[in-house]
Amino acid sequence: MDQFVCVRLVRAETLDLTIFDFDPDMLFAVFLMNADKTIYGRYGTRSDFYKAEREISLEGLRAALAKALLWHQQSASLRSALQAKRPVDPKYKTLADYPTARRRGGRRGGRCTHCHDIRTAHQMAFLNAGKPIPDRVLFSWPLPDAAGLNLDPKQAATVKKIWDDSPAERAGFQVGDRIERLNGQPILSIADVQWVLHNASDTDTLTTEIRRADKVLSIDWKLEPGWRRFVDISWRSTTRALRRMFTQSVEYRDLKPQEREEHGLGRGVLALKTQFVPFNFSGPVRDNDVIIGVDGKTKFMSEGDLLAYLAQNKKRGDEVRFRLLRNKKEIDVKFKVN
């Protein structure tokens, strides 16, 4: 660490988003940079609200720091490849420039904001214009797991597990492979892989340079339509805004297998039980209600799937129809999007 100049940024509203583009739902994010603002890489990954440290470790950070120092010595030859680690023409330079940014109260002139407000402002820009949130924005910063790779948080972008019947398995990855470059970009962490995936399209083929034992190989990691949707968004702080707008701030969870059996509901059908109902709630949903249908759809949905469906198919003033199980009886309720 003594070879780095450490700078801590704690306020989100004035962050330069033409440089500092990152997953804003995290508690901890690191940019490893040159003084000329060349980004060597990012560090910091998260996939759960409660297990926020599952994808980070001191060992993984140490490996990323070591690679960044090595690249710093080679910065002249790497400069071209590192350019892709910068955002390309973001619409707004800072959070404060977003017309949909929420201003929070506080002792400093009401300007205190949280990092996740960046993501919320981006999503609300679509919703306020009456447009659906596109997959790239709604399912942003996908983990490599979405395309079939689970990476070891204690190493530098090293394959720990490969999901069956996934794009990664079809590409030919093996456990222990270390990703050296992805689409030409040097890789030093899971977050670096996320950056490439975040900017990929639904059907991109990612040229992947891997180190396997003592060999360097190139394989094609072909993404498949809808791959982003394999990630869960319900844990994200930014889903609070979606819940306020689309579910009246009620939170849901999928029924456990035993509960499904008790309700006579199979594995492949919709069964979301209320987990949190706001105090003094006046909407049509009650504690212990189970959603078994949304606008006539009964196929399995997680809470994240439900929020995604509503955010991409409804706008303010539209009606949402739920079929509920309440006290073992089926009832239909409806409400309007706020």
ROMI-972089 format. One record per residue (C-alpha): x, y, z; residue number from 0; residue in one letter. Coordinates in Angstrom, 2 decimals. Each point is the difference from the previous one (the first is absolute). Layout:
REM ROMI-972089
       xx       yy       zz   nr  rest
        X        Y        Z  NUM     A
...
//
This chain:
REM ROMI-972089
       xx       yy       zz   nr  rest
     0.00     0.00     0.00    0     M
     2.89     2.37     0.60    1     D
     0.56     0.09    -3.78    2     Q
    -3.47     1.50    -0.53    3     F
    -1.34     3.47     0.66    4     V
    -3.33    -0.75     1.68    5     C
    -2.94     2.35    -0.48    6     V
    -3.36    -0.58     1.70    7     R
    -3.13     1.38    -1.68    8     L
    -3.06     0.06     2.25    9     V
    -2.50     2.24    -1.79   10     R
    -1.89    -1.18    -3.05   11     A
    -1.66     3.12    -1.38   12     E
     3.16     1.50    -1.49   13     T
     1.75    -3.20    -1.15   14     L
     1.22     0.36    -3.58   15     D
    -1.98    -2.75    -1.73   16     L
     2.15     0.35    -3.11   17     T
     2.69    -1.68     2.12   18     I
    -1.61    -1.68     3.00   19     F
    -2.56    -2.34    -1.52   20     D
    -0.57    -2.92     2.38   21     F
    -2.73    -2.15     1.55   22     D
    -1.61     2.53     2.36   23     P
    -1.78    -2.60     2.15   24     D
     3.25    -1.06     1.67   25     M
     1.36     1.05     3.37   26     L
     3.61     0.01    -1.18   27     F
     1.51     0.75    -3.41   28     A
     3.61     0.59    -1.02   29     V
     1.44     1.62    -3.13   30     F
     3.65    -0.78    -0.74   31     L
     1.22     2.90    -2.13   32     M
     2.92     1.87    -1.42   33     N
     0.35     3.69     0.86   34     A
    -0.96     0.79    -3.60   35     D
    -3.42    -1.62     0.72   36     K
     0.74    -3.19    -1.91   37     T
    -1.96    -2.74     1.76   38     I
     1.94    -3.22     0.56   39     Y
    -2.98    -1.76     1.51   40     G
    -2.85    -0.11     2.49   41     R
    -0.37    -2.01     3.18   42     Y
    -3.21    -0.70     1.93   43     G
    -2.91    -2.34    -0.69   44     T
    -3.29    -0.73     1.74   45     R
    -2.95    -2.35    -0.58   46     S
    -1.93    -0.01     3.27   47     D
    -1.41     2.52     2.47   48     F
     1.02    -1.83     3.16   49     Y
     3.12    -1.81    -1.24   50     K
     1.57     3.14    -1.37   51     A
     3.57    -1.30     0.34   52     E
    -0.51    -3.34    -1.74   53     R
     1.78     1.01    -3.23   54     E
     2.84     2.04     1.53   55     I
     3.02    -0.94     2.09   56     S
     3.34     1.40     1.10   57     L
     1.70    -2.67    -2.11   58     E
    -1.94     1.05    -3.09   59     G
     0.72     3.67     0.59   60     L
     3.70    -0.79     0.50   61     R
     0.08    -1.86    -3.33   62     A
    -1.68     2.94    -1.75   63     A
     2.45     2.48     1.54   64     L
     2.97    -2.11    -1.10   65     A
    -1.26    -0.16    -3.59   66     K
    -0.68     3.72    -0.07   67     A
     3.59     0.72     1.10   68     L
     1.32    -2.30    -2.73   69     L
    -2.15     1.71    -2.62   70     W
     1.12     3.40     1.27   71     H
     3.53    -0.96    -0.96   72     Q
    -1.30    -0.98    -3.47   73     Q
    -2.48     2.87    -0.32   74     S
     1.40     1.32    -3.26   75     A
    -0.55    -3.30    -1.83   76     S
    -3.40    -0.63     1.67   77     L
    -1.45     3.48    -0.42   78     R
    -2.02    -0.84    -3.12   79     S
    -1.54    -3.15     1.50   80     A
    -0.89     1.85     3.21   81     L
    -1.99     2.71    -1.78   82     Q
    -3.05    -2.28    -0.10   83     A
    -0.16     0.12     3.80   84     K
    -1.34     3.54    -0.19   85     R
    -3.71     0.75    -0.59   86     P
    -0.89     1.05    -3.53   87     V
    -1.97     3.25    -0.23   88     D
    -2.20    -0.26     3.11   89     P
    -3.10     2.17    -0.28   90     K
     0.59     1.72     3.32   91     Y
     3.35     0.90     1.53   92     K
    -1.14    -0.05     3.63   93     T
    -2.96    -1.23     2.00   94     L
    -0.97     3.60     0.65   95     A
    -0.51     0.44    -3.77   96     D
    -2.74    -2.66    -0.13   97     Y
    -3.45     1.66    -0.03   98     P
    -1.29    -3.03     1.91   99     T
     2.64     0.07     2.75  100     A
    -1.38    -0.05     3.53  101     R
     1.34     2.69     2.32  102     R
     0.35    -1.16     3.58  103     R
    -0.19     2.14     3.09  104     G
     2.94     0.47     2.33  105     G
     2.27     2.48     1.63  106     R
     1.78     0.94    -3.23  107     R
    -2.65     1.90    -1.86  108     G
    -2.14    -3.04    -0.80  109     G
     2.54    -1.27    -2.57  110     R
     0.95    -3.30     1.64  111     C
    -0.75    -2.94    -2.27  112     T
     0.80    -3.70    -0.08  113     H
     1.82    -1.90    -2.73  114     C
    -3.08    -2.08    -0.80  115     H
    -1.83     3.23    -0.88  116     D
     2.10     0.02    -3.21  117     I
    -1.65    -3.21    -1.14  118     R
    -3.43     1.14     1.16  119     T
     0.32     3.27    -1.93  120     A
     0.97    -1.94    -3.14  121     H
    -2.99    -2.33     0.28  122     Q
    -2.45     2.78     0.83  123     M
     1.11     1.93    -3.08  124     A
    -1.64    -2.75    -2.08  125     F
    -3.08    -0.43     2.19  126     L
    -0.70     3.73     0.24  127     N
     0.10     0.14    -3.80  128     A
    -2.57    -2.82    -0.14  129     G
     2.55    -2.45    -1.41  130     K
     0.84    -3.52     1.23  131     P
     3.36    -0.45     1.69  132     I
     2.21    -1.92    -2.47  133     P
     1.69    -3.21     1.13  134     D
     3.45     1.58    -0.08  135     R
    -1.13     2.57     2.60  136     V
    -2.33    -2.20     2.05  137     L
     2.43    -2.94     0.18  138     F
     3.18     2.08     0.03  139     S
     3.35    -1.13     1.38  140     W
    -0.81    -3.71    -0.39  141     P
     2.18    -2.51     1.77  142     L
     1.90    -2.45    -2.25  143     P
    -2.35    -2.66     1.44  144     D
    -2.70     1.40    -2.29  145     A
     1.99    -1.37    -2.95  146     A
     1.13    -3.14     1.80  147     G
     3.20     0.86     1.89  148     L
     0.52     0.16     3.75  149     N
     3.33     1.68     0.80  150     L
     2.10    -0.46     3.12  151     D
    -0.15     3.16     2.18  152     P
     3.43    -0.82     1.45  153     K
     1.77     0.09    -3.37  154     Q
     0.26     2.22    -3.06  155     A
    -2.89    -0.96    -2.33  156     A
     0.57    -3.75     0.41  157     T
    -2.72    -2.52    -0.83  158     V
    -1.33    -1.80     3.09  159     K
    -3.11    -1.64    -1.49  160     K
    -1.71    -0.32    -3.37  161     I
    -3.78    -0.22    -0.14  162     W
    -1.45    -2.91    -1.97  163     D
    -1.60     0.70    -3.37  164     D
     1.28     3.59    -0.02  165     S
     1.79     2.24    -2.52  166     P
     3.21    -0.45     2.02  167     A
    -0.22    -3.79    -0.15  168     E
    -0.62     0.12    -3.74  169     R
     2.98     2.34    -0.41  170     A
     2.29    -2.62     1.55  171     G
     1.05     1.65     3.27  172     F
     1.57    -2.25     2.64  173     Q
     0.33     0.37     3.75  174     V
     3.29     1.74     0.79  175     G
     0.08     2.06    -3.21  176     D
     1.13     3.57     0.65  177     R
    -1.49     2.67    -2.24  178     I
     2.84     2.21    -1.23  179     E
    -1.90     2.04    -2.59  180     R
    -3.64     0.36    -0.94  181     L
    -0.90     1.70    -3.28  182     N
     3.54     1.33    -0.05  183     G
    -0.18     1.52     3.49  184     Q
     2.56    -1.09     2.64  185     P
    -1.87    -1.58     2.94  186     I
     0.96     0.08     3.67  187     L
    -3.23    -0.75     1.92  188     S
    -3.60    -1.20    -0.10  189     I
    -1.02     3.68    -0.27  190     A
     2.06     0.34    -3.19  191     D
    -1.90    -2.93    -1.52  192     V
    -3.25     1.65     1.10  193     Q
     1.01     3.21    -1.75  194     W
     0.38    -1.83    -3.33  195     V
    -3.27    -1.89     0.51  196     L
    -1.78     3.21     1.03  197     H
     0.91     1.55    -3.35  198     N
    -0.67    -3.11    -2.08  199     A
    -3.08    -0.62    -2.09  200     S
    -2.35    -2.97     0.26  201     D
     1.80    -1.95    -2.71  202     T
     3.61     1.16     0.17  203     D
     2.83    -2.47    -0.41  204     T
     2.72     0.91     2.49  205     L
     3.51    -0.89    -1.10  206     T
     1.54    -1.36     3.17  207     T
     3.69    -0.51     0.66  208     E
     0.54    -2.47     2.84  209     I
     3.01    -1.46     1.75  210     R
    -0.41    -3.74     0.55  211     R
     2.90    -1.52     1.90  212     A
     3.05     1.25    -1.95  213     D
    -1.87     0.72    -3.25  214     K
    -1.77     3.09    -1.29  215     V
    -3.11    -0.87    -2.03  216     L
    -2.69     1.95    -1.82  217     S
    -3.64    -1.08     0.14  218     I
    -3.25     1.59    -1.15  219     D
    -2.55     0.63     2.76  220     W
    -3.26     0.38    -1.91  221     K
    -2.80     1.70     1.90  222     L
    -3.56    -1.12    -0.64  223     E
    -3.27     1.98    -0.12  224     P
    -1.36     0.77     3.48  225     G
     3.21    -0.98     1.82  226     W
    -0.16     3.08     2.25  227     R
    -3.26    -1.18     1.54  228     R
     1.77    -2.77     1.89  229     F
     1.08     2.57     2.60  230     V
    -2.11     0.96     3.01  231     D
    -0.76     3.72     0.36  232     I
    -2.29    -0.20     3.04  233     S
     2.85     0.50     2.51  234     W
     1.02     3.32    -1.52  235     R
    -0.72     3.25     1.83  236     S
    -1.21     1.44    -3.30  237     T
    -2.96    -2.40     0.00  238     T
    -1.54     2.12     2.78  239     R
    -0.97     2.60    -2.58  240     A
    -1.47    -2.70    -2.24  241     L
    -2.00    -1.41     2.92  242     R
    -1.31     3.45     0.91  243     R
    -1.24     0.46    -3.55  244     M
    -1.18    -3.50    -0.92  245     F
    -0.87    -2.01     3.14  246     T
    -0.91     2.81     2.44  247     Q
     3.24    -0.78     1.89  248     S
    -1.14    -3.54     0.90  249     V
     2.84    -2.56    -0.06  250     E
    -0.46    -3.64    -0.99  251     Y
     1.84    -3.29     0.26  252     R
    -0.40    -3.30    -1.82  253     D
    -1.81    -2.73     1.94  254     L
     2.24    -2.73     1.38  255     K
    -0.56    -3.55    -1.32  256     P
    -1.93    -1.05     3.11  257     Q
    -2.20     3.11    -0.21  258     E
    -0.68    -0.67    -3.68  259     R
    -1.10    -3.49     0.89  260     E
    -2.28     1.30     2.76  261     E
    -1.62     2.41    -2.48  262     H
    -0.22    -2.59    -2.75  263     G
     2.34     1.97    -2.28  264     L
     2.60    -1.67    -2.22  265     G
     3.59     1.10    -0.60  266     R
    -0.57     1.64    -3.37  267     G
    -2.82     2.35     0.97  268     V
    -0.09     3.49     1.46  269     L
    -0.10     0.00     3.82  270     A
     1.26     3.20     1.64  271     L
    -0.91     0.59     3.63  272     K
    -0.06     3.44     1.63  273     T
     3.14     0.43     2.06  274     Q
    -0.37     3.65     1.00  275     F
    -3.07     2.22    -0.05  276     V
     0.60     3.67     0.94  277     P
    -1.47     1.31     3.25  278     F
    -3.44     1.59    -0.48  279     N
    -0.17    -1.53    -3.49  280     F
    -3.36     0.64    -1.68  281     S
     0.45    -2.03    -3.19  282     G
    -1.81    -3.21    -0.96  283     P
     2.76    -2.44     1.05  284     V
     0.19    -1.44     3.53  285     R
     2.50    -1.90     2.14  286     D
     0.25    -3.68    -0.98  287     N
    -1.57     0.56    -3.43  288     D
     1.55    -2.07    -2.80  289     V
     0.10     1.31    -3.57  290     I
    -0.93    -2.82    -2.39  291     I
    -0.74     2.15    -3.05  292     G
     1.06     3.36    -1.48  293     V
    -2.08     1.36    -2.87  294     D
    -1.05    -3.58    -0.71  295     G
     3.58    -1.33     0.01  296     K
     0.54    -3.00     2.28  297     T
     3.48    -1.19    -1.01  298     K
     2.71     0.03     2.67  299     F
     1.45     3.43     0.85  300     M
     2.45     1.02     2.69  301     S
    -0.55     3.38     1.61  302     E
     2.69     1.38    -2.32  303     G
    -1.87    -1.45    -2.99  304     D
    -3.21     1.64     1.22  305     L
     1.66     3.40     0.32  306     L
     1.60    -0.40    -3.44  307     A
    -3.34    -0.92    -1.60  308     Y
    -1.72     3.02     1.53  309     L
     2.86     2.41    -0.79  310     A
     0.04    -1.09    -3.64  311     Q
    -3.73    -0.30    -0.61  312     N
    -1.70     2.62     2.18  313     K
     0.11     3.75     0.36  314     K
    -1.55     2.50     2.40  315     R
    -3.78    -0.26     0.07  316     G
    -0.08    -3.54    -1.42  317     D
    -1.96    -2.66     1.83  318     E
     1.64    -3.05     1.55  319     V
    -2.14    -3.07     0.72  320     R
     1.08    -2.57     2.58  321     F
    -1.67    -3.33     0.70  322     R
     0.65    -0.84     3.65  323     L
    -0.36    -2.91     2.37  324     L
    -1.40     1.39     3.25  325     R
    -1.02    -2.39     2.73  326     N
     0.01    -2.81    -2.61  327     K
    -2.46     1.87    -2.22  328     K
     0.79     1.55    -3.38  329     E
    -0.83     3.69    -0.38  330     I
     0.73     2.63    -2.65  331     D
     1.29     3.44     0.91  332     V
     1.15     2.93    -2.10  333     K
     1.84     3.27     0.51  334     F
     1.58     2.73    -2.08  335     K
     3.68     0.70    -0.51  336     V
     1.03     3.10     1.97  337     N
//
